[in-house]
Amino acid sequence: MPGGRLCHAGISRFHHSNRRSRYYHRKETEMEYKTILYEKDERIGTITLNRPKAYNALNLEMFRELDHVFSAIKGDDDVKVVIITGSDKFFAAGADISEVSSIDTPVAAYEFVRDIEAFHRIEDLDKPVIAAIGGLALGGGCELSMCCDLRIAAENAIFGQPEIKIGVIPGGGGTQRLPRLIGVTKAKELLYTGDTIDAHEAYRIGLVNRVVPVETLMDEAREMAKKIARQPGIALRATKLAVNGGMSMDMKSAIAYEARCFEILFSTEDQKEGTKAFMEKRKPVFKDR
C-alpha cells in the first residue's frame, strides 16, 4: 500500500546517508551564517537565532539560512536531535516588519510566503527538533516553535499570533498548526483576538511540553535532547514518520501506516539488540543500524 512504501522509503534513506552526510557537512561549513549560530556536540545540533538588535525578527536572510542549515542537518549522521533557540528575552519577535511593510500586492505576498520554506523543512526533518523558548515568541516566532516536535518554555516566554492587529493572518502555518496542537476553539480565540499568553497558560492548553526557570532553559533542553539521542535512530525516524504522516490520514489508513513502520523495524540490528538486551536484563548498545 502507498503508506507502507512511504514509510519504507523514509526509513531506508537512513541506511544510505553516509555519502550525503559528508557532502552536506562540507556544504554546511562552506557557508558563513549571518543571522544564526550553529554548533553540534554529543550528537545534538544547536541552532541559535542571532539578530539581537531586531529581537530575532525573522527576515528572508534568516529563513534562507535556516533552510540551508536544516538541509545540512538532514544529511549529517553525526546529528540525531536538534535544538533551536534564541536569547533569554526573545526567541523570535515575529516576521521582520520592515520586509512585510514592503509587500504591496498579492504577488509580492505570494513570493514572501514561498520563501518560508524553512518551516516545512524543519517540520519534515526526520530527526526530532526541540524548541527552547525564552521571552517573546510572537507571530512567525510562534509559528517557528510550532514547526518543532517539542517545545520547552522558560517562565518568561510569551506566545501569540497578533497578525490580525495589522490586518492580516498568519502566513507561516499558524492557522493550521495552532488548532492541531491546542484544539480549534482555543486556537480561534487566539487568532481572532491576537491576544498573547504566558508560558504557564501555554503549558495548560498543551502548546508547550514543560515550563522551566529562565536560567535552566538550555540545560533542560539539552537533557531532553540527550535522552532522545540515546534511543535507536531508525526507530526515532519511524516514530516521527508514523506520527506526522498519520496526522494527514483517516484513522484506518493511519493505523495501517503505523503497522508498516512497525514491521519494517524488524529488519534492523537495533531491534534485535534491543530485544536481546531486554531479555538479558542489560542496557542495549544501539548502533543506529
Backbone as a ProteinNet text record, in pm:
[ID]
protein_1_A
[PRIMARY]
MPGGRLCHAGISRFHHSNRRSRYYHRKETEMEYKTILYEKDERIGTITLNRPKAYNALNLEMFRELDHVFSAIKGDDDVKVVIITGSDKFFAAGADISEVSSIDTPVAAYEFVRDIEAFHRIEDLDKPVIAAIGGLALGGGCELSMCCDLRIAAENAIFGQPEIKIGVIPGGGGTQRLPRLIGVTKAKELLYTGDTIDAHEAYRIGLVNRVVPVETLMDEAREMAKKIARQPGIALRATKLAVNGGMSMDMKSAIAYEARCFEILFSTEDQKEGTKAFMEKRKPVFKDR
[TERTIARY]
84.1	0	87.9	36.6	119.6	182.5	106.8	161.3	280.5	273	384	507.7	489	603.1	664	579.9	629.4	713	663.6	737.4	868.1	864.1	984.3	1087.9	1042	1135.7	1198.3	1117	1168.4	1271.7	1246	1338.8	1462.4	1445.1	1558.9	1661.4	1617.4	1713.7	1816.7	1779.8	1871.4	1994.5	1976	2085	2183.7	2141.8	2223.9	2263.9	2281.3	2302.1	2446.4	2540	2675.8	2739.8	2719.8	2777.7	2715.8	2580.7	2513.9	2563.2	2588.9	2635.4	2764.9	2860.3	2987.3	2968	2879.5	2854.7	2794.8	2689.4	2622.8	2710.7	2799.2	2889.7	2982.5	3033.7	3117.4	3037.6	2915.9	2830.4	2801.4	2774.3	2742.8	2860.1	2981.1	3095	3137.4	3092.5	3128.5	3047.7	2936.7	2850.9	2872	2889.9	2903.5	2766.6	2711.9	2580.3	2590.7	2494	2491.1	2379.1	2274.2	2158.2	2134.1	2213.2	2201.4	2340.9	2346.6	2468.1	2437.6	2537.7	2515.9	2636.9	2608.9	2714	2656.4	2743.9	2696.9	2792.8	2732.9	2809.5	2726	2789.3	2720.7	2598.2	2612.8	2509	2386	2403.5	2297	2340.1	2257.8	2283.4	2204	2269.9	2203.6	2208.8	2091.2	2078.1	2028.8	2099.1	2060.5	2027.4	1905.3	1867.6	1949	2005.9	2106.6	2090.8	1975.9	1956.2	1914.2	2002.3	1963.8	1909.6	1964.3	1916.9	1775.4	1732.6	1597.3	1507.4	1546.6	1469.3	1447.5	1547.2	1540.9	1422.1	1380.4	1274.5	1320	1227.4	1258.5	1254.9	1371.2	1375	1409.2	1408.2	1429.6	1567.6	1666.7	1800.6	1802.7	1733.1	1728	1653.9	1544	1471.6	1562.6	1639.6	1725.6	1838.9	1891.1	1996.7	1941.8	1820.3	1757.8	1734.1	1688.3	1665.8	1796.2	1903.9	2033.8	2083.4	2078	2134	2052.5	1920.3	1840	1861	1891.2	1928.3	2057.2	2152.6	2279	2257.9	2175.2	2149.3	2082.7	1995.3	1925	2023.2	2132.7	2230.1	2346.4	2341.4	2454.1	2421.8	2481.4	2455	2512.4	2597.8	2651.8	2550.4	2439.1	2335.6	2209.7	2162.5	2040.1	1922.4	1952.8	1849.3	1892.4	1794.9	1823.3	1752	1821.4	1761.7	1767.1	1656	1655.8	1613.1	1687.4	1662.3	1694.1	1668.5	1700.5	1782	1738.4	1804.6	1710.9	1756.5	1673.2	1547	1556.3	1445.6	1358.2	1410.1	1328	1374.3	1280	1301.4	1299.6	1186.2	1173.6	1047.5	1063.8	952.7	854.1	876.2	784.8	859.1	783.8	844.7	900.6	1001.1	1062.3	964.2	910.6	807.4	860.6	989.4	1044.3	1031.5	1037.4	1017.7	869.6	790.1	646	582.4	628.7	568.9	595.3	693.9	722.9	635.1	556.2	466.7	344.3	322.3	212.8	116.7	140.8	49.8	37.5	-69.8	-81	36.7	90.6	203.3	325.5	350.6	462.4	441.2	315.5	284.6	311.1	273.9	299.4	448.8	527.7	672.3	732.6	677.9	726.1	696.8	574.5	535.7	612.8	635.9	708.8	849.7	907	1043.1	1049.5	934.5	934.3	938.7	1023.4	1037.1	1098.6	1174.5	1242.5	1145.4	1026.6	929.1	892.5	870.3	836.6	955.3	1074.1	1192.6	1214.1	1188.5	1202	1100.2	975.7	869.9	892.6	945.5	963.6	1096.5	1185.7	1314.3	1290	1360.4	1336.7	1416.3	1440.6	1505.4	1426.1	1418.7	1343.7	1404.3	1316.6	1357.7	1290.1	1370.4	1320.7	1335.6	1228.8	1236.9	1256.7	1361.5	1387.8	1355.2	1244.1	1183.9	1192.2	1262.2	1267.4	1216.4	1140.5	1092.7	988	994.2	889.6	895.4	780.6	762.9	630.9	635.9	514.9	513	392.9	379	461.1	554.1	640.6	724.5	756.7	831.5	751.3	623.1	534.4	517.3	503.1	489.1	614.5	731.3	856.3	858.8	818.6	818.8	723.2	611.6	512.6	557.5	657.7	713.1	796.4	837.8	924.6	841.8	907.2	837.5	801.8	891.3	872.9	906.5	842.3	865	885.8	1000.4	1028.3	1030.6	949.1	936.8	999.1	1073.1	1117	997.7	1006.6	894.9	857.7	951.7	923.5	873.1	846.9	805.7	665	647.5	518.7	487.8	368.5	328.9	209.5	200.9	84.9	93.4	-22.9	-34.6	-110.8	-38.8	-105.2	-129.5	-115.8	-123.6	-254.9	-364	-494.3	-491.5	-402.9	-397.4	-338	-274.4	-226.6	-299.4	-413.2	-498.9	-464.7	-385.2	-352.8	-375.9	-342.7	-348.1	-208.5	-183	-52.9	-27.2	96.7	130.9	229.5	268.5	366.3	310.3	179.5	118.1	43.6	35.3	-28.6	-174.3	-250.2	-392.2	-413.2	-309.3	-320.9	-255.7	-136.4	-66.9	-124.6	-163.7	-213.4	-337.6	-441.3	-557.8	-526.4	-428.8	-391.7	-322.1	-257.9	-186.3	-274	-359.5	-433.7	-584.2	-631.8	-775.6	-828.5	-933.3	-985.9	-1039.9	-1117.1	-1185	-1086.8	-988.7	-890.4	-803	-768.5	-687.6	-759.5	-888.6	-964.5	-967.5	-980.9	-980	-850.4	-737.4	-608.5	-588	-634	-618.2	-711.2	-835.3	-932.4	-896.1	-844.6	-816.7	-674.7	-581	-440.1	-379.7	-450.6	-400.6	-276.1	-195.5	-78.7	-108.3	-31.9	-43.3	95.2	101.1	230.8	264.3	380.9	430.1	339.5	289.1	207.3	72.8	15	-107.4	-78	37.6	76.1	88.6	141.5	151.5	12.7	-72.8	-206.4	-286.7	-272.7	-352.1	-280	-158	-88.5	0.5	30.9	117.8	264.8	303.6	441.5	443.4	557.6	571	600.6	677.1	709.6	754.2	748.7	792.1	904	1012.9	1130.8	1182.7	1264.3	1324.7	1409.4	1414.7	1489.9	1634.3	1695	1837.3	1869.7	1770.8	1797.8	1739.2	1691	1623.4	1708.8	1831	1914.1	1960.5	1983.5	2019.3	1906.5	1783.1	1667.7	1651.8	1671.4	1658.9	1765.5	1886.2	1994.7	1973.4	1922.8	1895.9	1790.5	1686.5	1585.6	1646.1	1727.9	1790.7	1882.4	1958.6	2047.6	1967.6	1858	1774.1	1720.5	1676.2	1624.2	1735.8	1853.9	1966.2	2015.4	1987.4	2027.5	1938.6	1826.1	1733.8	1783.4	1738.5	1782.3	1734.3	1827.4	1798.6	1691.7	1690.1	1592.5	1452.3	1441	1310.9	1263.3	1355.5	1318.2	1260.3	1328.9	1282.6	1143.9	1127.1	998.5	887.5	918.8	818.2	770.2	864	825.1	747.9	791.4	719	576.2	561.9	429.6	336.9	386.4	302.2	267.7	370.3	345.4	265.9	302.4	230.3	86.9	66	-68	-161.9	-108.3	-192.8	-272.2	-222.5	-292.6	-379.1	-395.5	-473.6	-598.6	-695	-804.6	-751	-824.8	-774.2	-735.2	-818.5	-789.3	-660.3	-642.9	-521.1	-399.4	-416.3	-304.6	-257.8	-351	-313	-242	-288.2	-220.1	-79.1	-63.5	67.7	160.5	107.7	186.6	232.4	144.1	178.1	293.1	293.4	402.4	534.6	531.3	652.8	703.2	610.4	643.5	709.5	652	701.9	843.8	868.1	998	1110.6	1082.8	1187.5	1243.6	1172.8	1222.6	1333.5	1370.1	1485.6	1611.4	1602.7	1715.4	1794.1	1923.2	2008.3	1965.7	1924.8	1887.9	1766.2	1671.2	1555.2	1599.6	1689.8	1737.9	1819.6	1901.4	1980.6	1892.2	1792.1	1703	1626.5	1575.7	1501.2	1593	1712.2	1807.5	1850.2	1877	1918.5	1807.9	1684.6	1571.4	1562.8	1577.7	1570.5	1687.3	1801.8	1921.4	1934.6	1836.4	1832.2	1959.6	1995.8	2108.8	2072.1	2156.8	2131.4	2168.1	2083.8	2116.8	2226.3	2298.8	2401.2	2353.1	2290.7	2235.3	2341.4	2332.5	2428.8	2361.8	2232.4	2156.7	2162.8	2153.9	2151.7	2038.9
-118.4	0	123.7	240.9	359.9	398.4	390.4	427.2	342.7	212.1	123.7	160.1	190.2	228.9	359.4	454.2	581.4	562.8	480.8	456.3	384.4	284.9	210.6	302.2	390.3	482.9	576	626.4	718.4	655	530.9	462.5	416	366.1	311.6	418.3	543.7	651.2	662.4	623.1	629.1	542.4	428.7	334	383.4	477.4	516.3	663.3	716.7	861.2	900.7	806.6	843.5	935.1	902.6	985.8	1125	1131.5	1261.3	1336.7	1264.6	1328.2	1403.1	1338.4	1404.8	1525	1509.3	1618.6	1738.3	1713.7	1823.9	1885.5	1806	1864.4	1964.4	1927.7	2022.8	2146.1	2121.8	2231.7	2326.7	2268.3	2348.8	2438.9	2382.4	2459.4	2564	2551.1	2648.7	2777.5	2775.6	2892.9	2963.4	3092.4	3172.8	3232.4	3193.5	3240.7	3378.8	3462.5	3598.2	3620.1	3537.1	3559.3	3444.8	3338.5	3226.7	3179.4	3107.1	3037.6	2888.5	2808.1	2663.6	2592.3	2499	2414.8	2276.4	2177.8	2043	1977.8	1901.9	1837.1	1722.6	1608.5	1491.9	1452.1	1463.7	1425.8	1516.3	1634.6	1733.9	1856.7	1898.1	2021.8	2134.8	2245.7	2359.3	2481.1	2531.1	2650	2763.8	2875.8	2993.2	3107.6	3156.7	3274	3392	3469	3567	3700.7	3764.9	3903.2	3985.4	4000.8	4062.3	4204	4284.4	4422.5	4429.2	4321.3	4316	4220.2	4188	4094.8	3959.8	3920.8	3795.2	3790.2	3904.4	3906.5	3825.1	3751.6	3660.2	3734.4	3749.9	3810.3	3704.6	3741.8	3643.2	3580.5	3658.6	3602.1	3492.9	3515.5	3413.4	3289.2	3308.8	3193.7	3110.2	3177.3	3104.6	3033.4	3096.2	3031.4	2912.8	2925.7	2812.1	2697.7	2731.7	2630.4	2558.4	2633.6	2575.4	2484.2	2531.5	2452.7	2326	2333.3	2212.5	2114.4	2165.3	2076.1	2002.1	2073.9	2011.7	1908.9	1942.4	1852	1723.8	1735.5	1616.8	1511.3	1553.2	1458	1429.6	1478.7	1463.4	1356.1	1239.2	1129.1	1154	1254.8	1287.8	1360.4	1404.3	1475.8	1389.7	1362.2	1283.5	1367	1477.6	1564.1	1708.9	1797.2	1938.6	2023.5	2126.2	2227.6	2359.7	2432.9	2568	2663.5	2772.2	2864.3	3006.8	3101	3240.7	3294.9	3405	3459.8	3446.8	3491.4	3485.3	3569.6	3681.3	3776.9	3763.8	3701.5	3684.8	3562.9	3472.3	3358.8	3414.6	3470.7	3545.4	3629.2	3758.6	3851.6	3858.7	3779.3	3779.2	3799.3	3818.3	3848.9	3990.4	4014.6	4146.8	4243.4	4336	4426.6	4515.1	4544.7	4627.3	4556.2	4423.3	4348.2	4330.2	4301.3	4283.3	4411.3	4525.9	4653.6	4686.3	4619.9	4644.6	4561.6	4469.3	4387	4470.8	4491.3	4579.2	4516.1	4390.4	4321.3	4175	4107.9	3964.1	3883.6	3926.3	3855.6	3865.5	3984.5	4003.1	3921.8	3914.3	3834.5	3686.4	3641.8	3502.5	3472.6	3563.2	3541.7	3540.3	3622.9	3625.9	3492.8	3445.5	3319.5	3202.3	3207.8	3099.7	3084.9	3195.5	3191	3131.4	3106.9	3049.9	2897	2847.4	2703.1	2636.3	2713.4	2656.5	2593.8	2652.3	2596.2	2453.1	2429.2	2294.8	2200.9	2252.1	2167.3	2124.8	2215.9	2182.3	2075.9	2096.6	2002.6	1866.1	1863	1737.5	1669.5	1736.8	1674.8	1543	1437.4	1305.7	1283.1	1391.4	1386.1	1475.7	1441.3	1525.6	1665.7	1765.4	1905.1	1961.6	2019.1	2076.8	2228.6	2302.3	2448.1	2482.9	2556.8	2606.6	2755.4	2793.2	2924.3	3011	3120.7	3220.8	3353.1	3427.2	3558	3550.1	3646.2	3661.9	3554.8	3493.2	3402.1	3441.8	3545.9	3606.5	3591.7	3582.6	3576.7	3463.1	3499.7	3399.6	3324.1	3387.1	3317.4	3205.5	3230.9	3126.6	3017.6	3057.1	2959.8	2873.1	2934.3	2858.6	2753.4	2791.2	2695.4	2580.3	2609	2503.3	2406.6	2443.5	2350	2242	2268.4	2175.6	2064.4	1954.4	1840	1863.1	1927.3	1950.6	2095.2	2149.2	2288	2295.9	2350.8	2377.3	2528.2	2579.1	2724.1	2768.8	2878	2942.7	3014.2	3041.4	3103.3	3240.4	3305.2	3439.4	3436.4	3317.8	3307.7	3364.1	3431.4	3488.9	3441.9	3385.3	3332	3409.4	3417.3	3480.4	3487.5	3502.7	3525.2	3657.1	3769.6	3900	3958.5	3879.1	3930.4	4003.6	3959.4	4020.9	4170.5	4212.5	4352.3	4444.4	4386.1	4469.5	4433.4	4364.8	4341.5	4221.9	4127.7	4006.5	3884.1	3767.6	3645	3583.5	3485.5	3419	3361.7	3373.9	3324.1	3209.1	3165	3056.8	2932.2	2912.2	2790.6	2806.2	2927.9	2948.4	2907.6	2931.9	2895.6	2744.2	2671.6	2527.1	2448.4	2487.8	2411.9	2441.4	2566.1	2600.2	2518.6	2510.9	2429	2280.5	2232.9	2091.8	2063.4	2165.2	2147.3	2171.9	2273.4	2310.2	2297.9	2258.9	2249.9	2371.5	2350	2454.4	2574	2549.1	2658.9	2756.9	2706	2794.1	2861.4	2789.2	2848.8	2966.2	2949.7	3059.5	3181.1	3158.6	3271.6	3350.7	3280.7	3349.4	3415	3349.5	3405.3	3523.6	3517.5	3625.9	3750.3	3730.6	3844.6	3896.9	3810	3849.1	3855.5	3801.6	3806.7	3719.8	3755.9	3675.1	3593.5	3488.3	3405.9	3383.3	3361.1	3336.3	3187.6	3153.9	3017	2917.6	2956.2	2862.9	2836.1	2937.7	2916.6	2831	2854.2	2772.2	2625.2	2600.7	2463.7	2406.2	2486.7	2439.4	2395.6	2467.9	2435.3	2338.2	2296	2195.1	2246.9	2376.2	2431.6	2397.4	2385	2351.2	2226.4	2159	2034.4	2058	2163.6	2194.1	2338.9	2388.9	2524.4	2513.4	2585.8	2576.3	2716.9	2732.1	2862.7	2911.1	3042	3100.3	3053	3051.7	3020.3	2873.6	2786.2	2644.1	2598	2691.3	2654.8	2564.7	2607.3	2528.5	2398.7	2398.9	2274.1	2171.7	2218.7	2128.4	2078.2	2167.9	2127.5	2025.4	2046.6	1953.9	1818.3	1819.4	1692.2	1611.3	1680.6	1610.5	1560	1643	1602.9	1482.9	1481.9	1369	1240.8	1252.4	1135.2	1077.2	1166.1	1120.5	1063.1	1126.9	1082.7	944.4	899.8	765.3	655.8	694.7	596.9	552.5	435.4	387.8	480	521	623.9	588.4	464.5	426.9	423.9	378.5	378.4	521	611.3	752.1	805.4	775.1	819.9	763.5	634.6	570.2	630.8	666.4	726.7	859.5	942.8	1073.1	1057.2	964.2	938.4	892.9	803	749	856.8	938.2	1042.8	1149.6	1207.2	1316.6	1269.6	1153.1	1102.6	1067.3	1007.2	966.8	1081.8	1197.4	1313.7	1360.5	1331.1	1375.9	1265.4	1154	1041.7	1020.2	945.2	899.6	791.8	762.5	675.5	536.8	477.5	343.1	340.6	439.8	446.6	474	559.7	594	473	393.2	273.3	172.9	161.9	74.1	125.9	256.8	318.7	290	304.8	272.6	127	37.1	-105.1	-131.2	-62.8	-82.1	-31.4	81.2	134.2	37.8	-18.1	-115.8	-239.1	-288.4	-410.4	-392.7	-279.2	-255	-255.1	-214.6	-206.6	-344.1	-450.7	-583.9	-627.1	-539.1	-564.1	-495.4	-429	-351	-426.6	-395.1	-451.7	-401.4	-276.3	-219.8	-289	-331	-402.9	-533.9	-604.2	-731.7	-710.5	-605.3	-573.9	-531.4	-449	-402.8	-517	-607.8	-722.3	-815.5	-840.2	-927.8	-869	-738.5	-672.8	-678.3	-662	-670	-809.1	-911.3	-1048.1	-1080.2	-1020.3	-1045.7	-949	-859.5	-764	-678.1	-620.1	-530.1	-410.8	-309	-192.7	-224.4	-185.8	-211.8	-119.6	-166.4	-86.1	-65.5	47.5	72.9	130.5	94.2	139.3	217.1	244.9	317.1	244.5	111.3	28.8	-72.7
0	0	0	-49.6	-60	72.1	183	312.7	350.5	321.2	351.1	271.2	142.4	59.1	109.2	152.9	202.4	327	420.8	543.5	513.4	425.2	388.9	326.4	237.8	172.5	274.4	368.1	468.2	557.5	601.4	690.7	616	494.5	421.3	386.9	374.2	346.2	456.7	579.2	691.6	667.5	598	575.6	470.7	387.9	271.9	276.9	398	409.1	437.5	447.6	483.8	380.4	250.9	146.4	149.1	166.7	176.8	299	408	530.3	505.2	437	411.2	319.5	219.8	125.7	197.7	277.8	344.6	451.2	513.1	612.3	545.2	427.4	354.3	314.5	266.1	221.7	337.9	455.6	572.8	610.1	614.1	659.5	557.7	434.3	332.7	343.7	417.7	426.8	559	553.8	675.1	708.6	822.8	863.1	927.1	894.3	947.7	1048.1	1041.9	1129.2	1227.3	1215.8	1308.7	1349.4	1458.9	1501.2	1500.4	1464.6	1463.1	1520.9	1612.2	1667.7	1694.3	1701.5	1733.3	1831.5	1923.3	2028.5	2084.5	2105.9	2161.9	2079.8	1946.6	1850.1	1857.1	1914.6	1922.5	1842.8	1747.3	1674.9	1739.5	1768.7	1833.5	1742.1	1707.3	1623.1	1710.4	1708.3	1786	1691.7	1698.5	1619.9	1670.1	1578	1619.6	1547.3	1571.5	1527.2	1650.3	1746.3	1874.6	1862.1	1771.5	1758.5	1701.9	1634.4	1576.4	1654.9	1778	1861.4	1791.7	1713.3	1637.2	1541.5	1492.8	1391.8	1271	1215.5	1105.4	972.5	910.1	777.4	674	548.2	442	450.5	491.9	505.6	612.3	723.8	828	779.5	707.7	654.1	563.9	480.7	387.5	460.2	565.6	642.8	722.1	775.2	843.2	745.3	626.6	524.7	492.2	482.8	449.6	560.8	686	795.7	819.5	802.2	820.1	704.8	587.1	476.6	509.9	569.1	608	718.4	815.9	928.2	880.4	784.1	731.5	684.1	623.6	570.7	662.5	785.8	878.8	982	967.7	1060.2	1199.3	1214.4	1346.3	1433.2	1374.7	1449.3	1455.2	1578.6	1596.2	1644.5	1712.6	1768.2	1747.3	1726.5	1702.8	1807.7	1856.1	1943	1867.7	1867.3	1811.8	1921.4	1937.4	2046.9	2004.9	2095.9	2070.9	2187.4	2243.8	2361.9	2481.9	2597.5	2717.7	2704	2630.8	2626	2502.2	2398.2	2278.4	2199.7	2180	2089.3	1947.9	1909.2	1783.1	1794.6	1775.2	1799	1683.1	1578.6	1464.6	1335	1228.6	1099.7	1102	1020.4	1012.7	945.7	1024.6	974	860.9	862.9	754.4	620.3	620.3	496.5	467.3	569.8	549.6	495.7	544.7	503.6	357.2	297.7	155.4	62.9	118.7	37.8	0	-129.5	-170.3	-270.4	-305.7	-398	-355.8	-397.8	-370.1	-426.1	-539.3	-598.8	-506.7	-453.2	-361.1	-233.8	-187.3	-68.5	-95.8	-215.4	-254	-252.9	-306.6	-312.6	-172.5	-81.4	56.7	125.6	115.2	179.2	118.8	-9.7	-77.4	-20.7	25.1	78.1	218.8	281	415.4	405.9	320.8	301.9	423.5	500.4	617.1	715.7	732.7	826.1	787.9	659.8	614.1	632	606.7	619.1	763.8	857.7	999.6	1038.6	999.9	1035.6	973	850.4	777.7	807.7	880.6	913.5	985.1	943.8	1002.2	1130.1	1203.4	1334	1428.2	1556.1	1649.3	1662.1	1667.2	1682.5	1807.1	1895.3	2020.1	2013.1	2041	2052.1	2199.4	2229.2	2364.7	2362.6	2425.6	2403.5	2527.9	2515.2	2620.5	2567.1	2647.8	2605.6	2496.4	2404.7	2304	2195.2	2169.3	2055.3	1991.6	1911.1	1855.2	1703.7	1647.5	1502.7	1443.5	1355.9	1294	1394.4	1507.8	1612.2	1674.2	1698.7	1749	1644.1	1518.5	1410.1	1398	1413.3	1408.8	1519.6	1639.1	1750.5	1723.9	1656.6	1630.2	1521.9	1442.9	1345.3	1413	1535.3	1607.4	1671.7	1703.9	1761.9	1907.9	1980.7	2123.4	2154.4	2257.9	2296.9	2448	2487.3	2627.8	2644.3	2736.1	2753.6	2884.9	2881.1	3003.9	3066.2	3193.9	3265.2	3210.9	3140.6	3086.9	2942.6	2888.9	2748.6	2727.4	2615.5	2575.8	2433.7	2414	2284.1	2229.4	2097.8	2037.8	1887.1	1824.7	1680.5	1662.7	1671.3	1669.1	1530.5	1426.6	1289.6	1260.6	1323.6	1298.9	1327.1	1417.4	1459.4	1352.8	1250.3	1139.9	1009.7	1024.4	909.2	823.9	877.6	801.6	890	837.7	915.4	914.9	999.6	994.4	855.6	809.1	676	678	799.5	811.7	876.1	864	915.4	1046.1	1099.3	1229.3	1235.7	1126.9	1129.3	1116.6	1082.2	1064.2	1177.8	1218.1	1322.9	1461.6	1487.1	1620.5	1657.9	1573.6	1611.4	1623.4	1548.5	1560.6	1693.1	1749.7	1875.6	1998	1992.5	2114.3	2100.2	1981.3	1959	1885.2	1808.3	1719.8	1797.6	1903.5	1973.1	2034.8	2109.4	2173	2068.5	1963.2	1857.8	1792.2	1765.3	1705.2	1796.1	1926.1	2019.5	2008.1	2007	1999.1	1863.1	1757.1	1623.1	1599.4	1650.7	1631.6	1712.3	1833.7	1923	1910.6	1868.2	1866.2	2005	2104.6	2242.5	2259.1	2358	2392.5	2518.7	2538.3	2658.4	2716.7	2847.8	2910.3	2905.9	2957.4	2947.9	3019.7	3136.7	3214.3	3145.6	3082.4	3006.9	2883.7	2820	2704.6	2744.7	2863.1	2912.5	2941.8	3000.7	3038.5	2916.2	2805.5	2687	2593	2629.6	2551.2	2440.9	2443.3	2339.2	2365	2491.5	2526.4	2614.2	2613.9	2689.6	2837.2	2865.1	3004	3017.2	3139.9	3172	3274.7	3251.1	3336.9	3368.8	3472.5	3500.6	3383.1	3365.6	3254.2	3253.7	3372.5	3380.7	3351.2	3352.3	3324.2	3190.8	3109.9	2985.2	2897.1	2867.5	2776.4	2840.6	2970.6	3037.8	3025.1	3044.5	3033.3	2889.8	2794.1	2654	2616.9	2663.5	2632.3	2699.8	2821.5	2889.2	2813.1	2765.7	2686.8	2556.6	2491.8	2365.9	2385.9	2494.5	2522.2	2543.5	2615.8	2641.6	2511.8	2422.4	2293.1	2206.9	2209.9	2126.2	2164.9	2285.9	2327.6	2268	2211.1	2153.1	2014.7	1968.8	1835.8	1724.5	1640.8	1541.4	1440.4	1393.7	1291	1350.9	1475.4	1541.7	1569	1598.6	1614.2	1483.8	1375.2	1243.5	1213.4	1241.7	1214.6	1299.1	1423.1	1511.2	1455.2	1413.2	1359.5	1228.6	1143.6	1019.4	1047.7	1145.2	1175.1	1229.9	1321.7	1380.9	1277.7	1214.9	1120.3	998.8	945.6	829.9	863.2	979.2	1018.1	1043.6	1081.1	1111.3	990.4	870.8	749.9	689.2	761.3	711.2	797	743	826.1	920.6	1028.6	1133.8	1082.2	998.2	948.9	867.5	780.8	699.5	785.9	887	974.5	1054.6	1103.1	1178.7	1088.9	963.9	868.1	839.7	830	807	924.3	1045.3	1164.8	1161.4	1122.1	1116.5	1020	904.9	809.3	868.8	936.6	1000.6	1108	1185.3	1289.1	1227.1	1119.7	1057	1003.3	940.8	877.7	979.9	1102.9	1205.2	1241.3	1206.1	1236.5	1140.8	1049	962.7	1015.6	1131.3	1182	1288.5	1296	1400.8	1538.9	1545.3	1675.2	1735.8	1651.4	1706.2	1769.8	1703.8	1756.9	1884.3	1883.5	2002.8	2119	2091.8	2197.6	2262	2179	2231.5	2310.6	2256.7	2324.8	2459	2460.9	2584.7	2689.2	2645.8	2739	2801.4	2719	2768.6	2862.1	2834.3	2916.1	3033	3047.4	3159.2	3165.6	3049.6	3040.5	2953.6	2954.4	2871.1	2726.7	2631.8	2490.2	2441.2	2342.9	2275.7	2132	2107.7	1974.9	1882.4	1754.4	1654.9	1542	1556.4	1453.5	1319.7	1329.8	1207.2	1217.8
[MASK]
+++++++++++++++++++++++++++++++++++++++++++++++++++++++++++++++++++++++++++++++++++++++++++++++++++++++++++++++++++++++++++++++++++++++++++++++++++++++++++++++++++++++++++++++++++++++++++++++++++++++++++++++++++++++++++++++++++++++++++++++++++++++++++++++++++++++++++++++++++++++++++++++++

